[in-house]
Amino acid sequence: MKLSLQLTSFSLALFALSAPSLAQAQTDNPFGEIELPPAQPGQQGAQPAPQAQAQAQPQNAPQPPAPAMAPPPQQSAPPSSYNNNANSFELNGSGYGSGYGNQNGGVEANPQGSPKRSGLVFVPRLGFLLTGHANMHSDIKCPDAYQAASPFRPPVGGASSDDPFCNPLIAGAPEQDGSATDNSSILVGADLLYHVAPMLRIGGSALWSPATEVEIHTSNGPTPIRMGADVSLDLTLEHLYADNGSSALLYRVMAGPSLLLTGGDLENNEINEKKVCKDLFKVCEFGSGVYPGYNLGAGLGALIPVGGSSLRTDLLLNYVAVPFRTVSATVENQNTGKTFDASIDEDISFVRLWLSVGTEM
């Protein structure tokens, strides 16, 4: 009996001594898992038996919380989808911008400097004469009765070379066919064209030759005549071809009225004739100094992209026909009192090949 009591007392004392150690172990390993010693080399792949883990796991132990799943990252749009300005690209069906040049619905952007294919086109230009030819023609009507009554006494057998109304503009008229050299050197022009189709333009053109000059070939040598300036206003049709999206070739046809604005030698000669008419003739009438005519043209050109516009160069063949002197004179016979009329009509035509350079805007 004493032995049993002693054993019981010894057990209680042993339990009291081991209780703190059990509590600490519970805190370090709340689920009561059995910690296995580190695996020896060659046994690193060994796993504890499922049954041993189940036996070591307390039945009422709480389950560890499941790890939280991170939300999937939002797909960021590629840089090409930026659409806050007019030049951005749209996303196509495959998720890439049309700037990559694919064929899945993206809209291709027009390269800078490509020729315009719609709307209005303005083309200022400056040209230089490569070669030119002029032909002068005179229609002079001086009947014998007029010559007899003229204050400029004609020699026997013909009209007096001193009578300004019975001779061409220059004494010693252009020989043979009246040919002359066109020395008009500069051309200033502009086009305003509208696209009626991507490759077809129609509109108006203005051409101005500010220094119209011819050189007449006479027996006394070449005689230059400064005639003033001529201007043309044309209806123009252009067609583009050989277009690769940036550069292109074109041809044009044009036609319209022309005006010769007298100046230089031509104007001075008219002033002198008016003085003679006022002093010696009963009536004489002169042109207004602005002579209307017409012109035709055809050309070839090329467009080359430069920056945000297109450099343009053209070869233009231009035909211009205008009168340049119109005079009607009436002389009175001092003996009989009868009057007689004379008239002069002179015109000139130019054939010019221009090289022009301009910019399409």
C-alpha positions in Angstrom: 0.0 0.0 0.0 2.8 2.4 0.9 4.5 1.4 -2.4 1.5 2.3 -4.4 1.2 5.7 -2.8 4.9 6.4 -3.4 4.5 5.4 -7.1 1.5 7.7 -7.5 3.3 10.6 -5.9 6.3 10.0 -8.1 4.1 10.0 -11.3 2.4 13.3 -10.3 5.7 14.9 -9.7 7.0 13.7 -13.1 3.9 15.0 -14.8 4.2 18.4 -13.2 7.8 18.6 -14.3 7.0 17.6 -18.0 3.9 19.8 -18.4 5.8 23.1 -19.4 7.8 21.2 -22.0 4.6 19.8 -23.6 3.0 23.2 -23.7 6.0 24.7 -25.5 6.0 21.9 -28.0 2.3 22.5 -28.6 3.0 26.1 -29.3 5.9 25.4 -31.7 3.9 22.7 -33.6 0.2 23.4 -33.0 -1.0 20.7 -35.5 1.0 18.0 -33.9 2.9 17.1 -37.0 5.7 14.7 -36.6 9.0 16.3 -37.6 11.1 13.9 -39.6 14.9 14.0 -39.4 16.6 15.4 -42.5 16.9 12.9 -45.3 20.2 11.2 -45.7 21.9 11.4 -49.1 20.2 9.1 -51.5 16.9 9.5 -49.7 16.1 13.1 -50.6 13.2 12.0 -52.8 11.6 9.9 -50.1 8.2 11.2 -48.9 6.5 10.3 -45.6 3.9 7.6 -45.9 0.4 9.0 -46.2 -0.9 6.8 -43.4 1.8 8.0 -41.0 0.9 11.6 -41.8 -2.8 10.9 -41.2 -2.1 9.2 -37.8 0.2 12.1 -36.8 -2.4 14.7 -37.7 -5.0 15.3 -35.0 -8.5 14.8 -36.1 -9.8 18.1 -34.8 -6.8 20.2 -35.8 -7.8 23.3 -38.0 -6.9 23.1 -41.6 -4.3 25.7 -42.9 -5.8 28.5 -44.9 -5.6 28.1 -48.7 -3.1 30.5 -50.4 -4.9 33.5 -51.9 -4.9 33.5 -55.7 -3.5 36.7 -57.3 -5.8 38.2 -59.9 -4.6 37.8 -63.5 -2.7 40.8 -64.7 -4.6 43.1 -67.0 -3.4 43.0 -70.5 -1.9 46.3 -71.5 -2.7 47.6 -74.9 0.3 47.8 -77.3 1.7 51.2 -78.0 0.1 51.2 -81.4 -3.4 51.3 -79.9 -2.9 54.9 -78.7 -5.7 56.7 -80.3 -5.7 60.3 -78.8 -4.6 61.9 -82.1 -5.6 61.7 -85.7 -2.4 59.9 -86.7 -2.6 56.9 -84.3 -3.3 53.4 -85.5 -6.3 51.2 -84.7 -6.0 47.7 -83.2 -6.9 45.0 -85.7 -8.3 41.5 -85.2 -5.0 40.0 -84.1 -4.2 42.6 -81.5 -1.5 44.4 -83.3 -1.6 47.9 -84.7 -1.8 48.5 -88.5 1.6 50.2 -88.3 3.1 46.6 -88.4 1.8 46.3 -92.0 -0.4 43.2 -91.5 -3.4 42.4 -93.5 -5.9 41.7 -90.6 -8.0 44.8 -90.9 -5.5 47.5 -90.0 -5.7 50.8 -91.8 -2.5 51.8 -93.5 -1.3 55.3 -93.0 -0.4 57.4 -96.1 3.4 58.1 -96.2 4.3 61.8 -95.8 5.0 63.6 -99.0 2.9 61.3 -101.2 1.0 63.1 -104.1 -2.5 64.1 -103.1 -5.3 61.9 -104.4 -8.3 64.0 -103.4 -9.4 67.6 -103.0 -7.7 70.7 -104.2 -4.0 71.0 -105.3 -2.2 74.3 -105.6 1.0 74.4 -107.6 3.2 77.6 -107.9 5.9 77.3 -110.5 8.9 79.0 -112.1 9.9 78.2 -115.6 12.9 78.8 -117.9 12.8 78.9 -121.7 14.8 76.0 -123.3 14.1 77.0 -126.9 11.6 79.3 -128.7 10.5 80.3 -132.1 8.4 83.3 -133.3 6.6 84.0 -136.6 5.4 87.4 -137.5 2.7 88.1 -140.1 1.5 91.5 -141.5 -1.7 92.3 -143.3 -1.2 95.8 -144.8 -3.8 97.4 -147.0 -2.6 100.6 -148.6 -4.4 101.3 -151.9 -2.9 103.5 -154.6 -5.4 106.3 -154.0 -4.3 106.4 -150.3 -0.7 106.4 -151.3 -1.2 109.3 -153.7 -3.0 111.3 -151.0 -0.5 110.4 -148.2 1.7 113.2 -146.9 4.5 110.7 -147.3 5.1 111.0 -151.1 5.6 107.5 -152.5 8.3 106.8 -155.0 7.3 105.7 -158.5 6.2 102.1 -158.5 5.3 101.5 -154.8 4.5 102.8 -151.4 7.0 105.0 -149.5 9.1 103.2 -147.0 8.7 106.3 -144.9 5.0 105.9 -144.5 4.5 104.2 -141.1 1.1 102.9 -142.1 2.3 101.1 -145.2 5.2 99.1 -143.7 5.6 96.5 -141.1 6.7 97.5 -137.6 10.4 97.4 -138.5 11.7 98.9 -141.7 13.3 96.0 -143.7 10.6 93.6 -142.7 11.3 90.0 -141.6 12.8 88.3 -144.5 11.3 85.2 -146.2 8.7 83.7 -143.9 9.0 86.4 -141.2 10.6 84.0 -138.7 12.2 85.2 -135.6 13.8 83.9 -132.4 11.8 84.0 -129.2 14.0 85.3 -126.4 11.4 85.4 -123.6 13.4 83.8 -120.8 11.2 83.6 -117.7 7.8 82.0 -117.0 5.9 82.5 -113.7 2.8 80.3 -113.3 0.3 78.6 -110.9 -2.2 75.8 -111.1 -5.3 75.2 -109.0 -6.6 71.7 -109.7 -9.3 69.5 -108.3 -9.4 65.7 -108.2 -12.4 64.4 -110.0 -10.8 60.9 -109.5 -7.8 59.8 -107.6 -5.6 59.9 -110.8 -7.5 62.7 -112.7 -7.4 66.4 -112.1 -9.1 69.3 -113.7 -8.8 73.0 -113.0 -7.3 76.3 -114.1 -3.7 77.5 -114.8 -2.1 80.9 -115.2 1.1 81.5 -117.1 2.9 84.9 -117.2 5.9 85.7 -119.4 7.0 89.1 -117.9 9.6 89.9 -120.6 8.4 89.0 -124.0 11.1 89.6 -126.6 11.8 88.5 -130.1 14.8 88.9 -132.4 14.0 89.6 -136.0 16.4 88.4 -138.7 17.0 91.1 -141.3 19.6 91.8 -144.0 21.1 94.3 -141.6 21.5 91.6 -138.9 19.4 90.6 -135.9 17.0 93.2 -134.5 15.7 92.7 -131.0 12.2 93.9 -130.2 10.9 94.1 -126.6 7.2 93.6 -126.9 6.0 93.8 -123.2 4.5 90.8 -121.5 2.0 88.1 -122.2 -0.3 86.2 -119.9 -2.5 83.1 -120.5 -5.4 81.7 -118.5 -6.1 78.1 -119.3 -8.4 75.2 -118.6 -6.1 72.3 -117.6 -6.6 68.6 -117.5 -4.0 66.3 -115.8 -3.7 62.6 -115.6 -1.3 60.8 -113.2 0.3 57.4 -114.1 3.2 55.3 -113.0 2.2 56.0 -109.4 4.0 54.0 -106.7 2.3 55.7 -103.8 4.9 58.4 -103.3 6.3 59.6 -106.7 4.4 59.7 -109.9 4.5 60.8 -113.5 1.8 62.9 -115.2 0.8 64.5 -118.5 -1.4 67.5 -119.1 -3.3 69.3 -121.8 -4.4 73.0 -121.6 -6.1 75.7 -123.7 -7.4 79.1 -123.1 -7.2 82.9 -123.9 -4.0 84.9 -124.0 -3.3 88.6 -123.7 -0.3 90.6 -124.9 0.4 93.7 -122.8 2.4 96.0 -125.0 5.6 97.5 -123.6 9.2 98.3 -124.5 9.9 98.9 -128.2 6.4 98.0 -129.2 4.8 100.7 -127.0 7.4 103.3 -128.0 6.6 102.7 -131.7 2.9 103.1 -131.1 3.5 106.5 -129.3 5.5 107.7 -132.3 2.8 106.6 -134.7 0.1 108.5 -132.8 2.1 111.7 -133.0 2.4 111.3 -136.8 -1.3 110.6 -137.1 -2.3 113.6 -135.1 -0.2 116.0 -137.2 -0.7 114.6 -140.8 -3.7 112.4 -141.0 -7.4 113.2 -140.6 -8.2 110.0 -138.6 -6.2 107.2 -137.2 -7.1 104.5 -134.7 -4.8 102.3 -132.7 -5.2 99.2 -130.7 -5.7 99.6 -127.0 -2.3 98.2 -126.1 -3.9 95.0 -124.7 -4.3 92.4 -127.5 -6.3 89.2 -127.0 -5.3 85.9 -128.5 -5.2 82.3 -127.6 -2.8 79.5 -126.5 -2.5 75.7 -126.5 -0.2 73.6 -124.4 0.8 70.0 -123.5 3.3 68.7 -121.1 4.9 65.9 -119.1 5.8 66.1 -115.5 7.1 64.2 -112.5 6.2 64.3 -108.7 8.9 63.7 -106.1 8.0 63.6 -102.4 9.9 66.2 -100.3 8.9 66.6 -96.6 5.1 67.1 -96.4 4.7 68.2 -100.0 5.8 67.1 -103.5 8.4 68.7 -105.7 7.2 68.9 -109.2 9.1 69.4 -112.5 7.5 69.8 -115.9 8.3 70.1 -119.6 5.7 72.3 -121.2 5.3 72.9 -124.9 3.3 76.1 -125.4 1.8 77.7 -128.5 0.7 81.4 -128.2 -0.9 83.5 -131.0 -1.7 87.2 -130.4 -2.0 90.4 -132.5 0.4 93.1 -131.6 -0.4 96.1 -133.9 -3.7 97.3 -135.2 -3.9 100.7 -137.0 -6.5 102.3 -139.2 -5.6 105.5 -141.0 -7.7 107.9 -143.1 -6.1 110.4 -145.4 -7.8 113.2 -147.3 -6.8 114.3 -150.8 -6.2 118.0 -150.5 -7.2 118.6 -154.1 -10.4 116.7 -154.3 -11.4 116.4 -150.7 -11.9 112.7 -151.0 -10.7 110.4 -148.2 -8.9 107.1 -148.5 -8.3 104.5 -145.9 -5.4 102.3 -145.0 -5.2 99.5 -142.4 -2.5 97.4 -140.8 -3.0 94.2 -138.8 0.1 92.5 -137.5 0.2 89.4 -135.3 2.8 87.1 -133.9 2.9 83.4 -132.8 5.3 81.8 -130.4 6.3 78.2 -130.0 8.0 77.7 -126.6 9.5 74.8 -124.7 9.6 75.6 -121.0 11.2 73.7 -118.1 9.4 74.5 -114.9 9.9 73.6 -111.3 7.2 73.9 -108.6 5.7 72.5 -105.4 2.4 70.8 -104.9 0.5 71.9 -101.8 
